[in-house]
Amino acid sequence: MKAKASVLTIRVPKELKHKIEQVADEQGVSINQLALYAFTKEIKELETSTFFINYTKSKTKNEILTGFDNVMKKVKKEKVPSWDKL
């Protein structure tokens, strides 16, 4: 069963509304679809950021770096392509 949609009305400056309409048109989607995508993406980024802030809050810099080094030791060493070298 599909959940019922709710209506959310927001006020945005005219210039932002124009940009939203322009981007939606360029992407070939409705303003509603663009808004759903943007809200969902931003909320996920905020949740991810909060997760990492909370995860690292109780760790020292040395613990974080040691954990990173341990993970990197498990990664198969690959030859770096010439186009990707510094």
C-alpha positions in Angstrom: 0.0 0.0 0.0 1.4 3.4 -1.0 1.6 6.0 1.7 -0.4 9.1 1.2 1.5 12.2 0.3 1.5 15.3 2.4 1.5 18.9 1.1 4.2 21.2 2.2 4.0 24.9 1.3 7.3 26.9 1.5 8.1 30.5 0.7 11.2 31.2 -1.3 12.6 34.4 -2.7 11.6 35.1 -6.3 15.2 34.6 -7.6 15.5 31.2 -5.9 12.1 30.2 -7.4 13.3 31.2 -10.8 16.5 29.1 -10.3 14.5 26.1 -9.1 12.2 26.3 -12.2 15.2 26.6 -14.4 17.0 23.6 -12.9 13.9 21.5 -13.0 13.3 22.3 -16.6 17.0 21.5 -17.5 16.7 18.2 -15.7 13.4 17.4 -17.3 11.5 17.0 -14.0 8.8 18.8 -12.2 9.5 21.3 -9.4 8.0 18.8 -7.0 10.4 16.0 -8.2 13.4 18.3 -7.9 12.3 19.4 -4.4 11.9 15.8 -3.2 15.3 14.9 -4.6 17.0 18.0 -3.0 15.3 17.6 0.4 16.1 13.9 0.5 19.7 14.4 -0.5 20.3 17.2 2.0 18.7 15.3 4.8 20.8 12.2 4.1 24.0 14.4 4.1 23.0 15.9 7.4 22.3 12.5 8.9 25.7 11.2 7.6 27.5 14.2 9.0 25.8 13.8 12.4 26.7 10.1 12.4 30.4 10.8 11.8 30.5 13.7 14.3 29.0 11.4 17.0 31.3 8.4 16.0 34.5 10.5 16.2 33.5 12.5 19.3 34.7 9.7 21.6 37.9 8.9 19.6 41.3 10.5 19.6 43.0 11.7 16.4 45.5 8.8 16.8 42.7 6.2 17.1 41.0 7.6 14.0 44.3 7.6 12.0 45.2 4.1 13.3 41.7 2.8 12.2 42.2 4.4 8.8 45.6 2.8 8.4 44.2 -0.6 9.4 41.5 -0.4 6.7 44.0 0.8 4.1 46.2 -2.2 4.8 43.3 -4.4 3.7 43.0 -2.6 0.4 44.7 -4.4 -2.5 47.6 -2.4 -3.8 47.0 -1.3 -7.4 49.4 0.4 -9.7 48.4 4.0 -10.0 47.7 5.0 -13.6 50.0 7.7 -14.9 47.0 10.0 -15.4 46.2 9.8 -11.7 49.7 10.5 -10.3 50.4 13.8 -8.5 
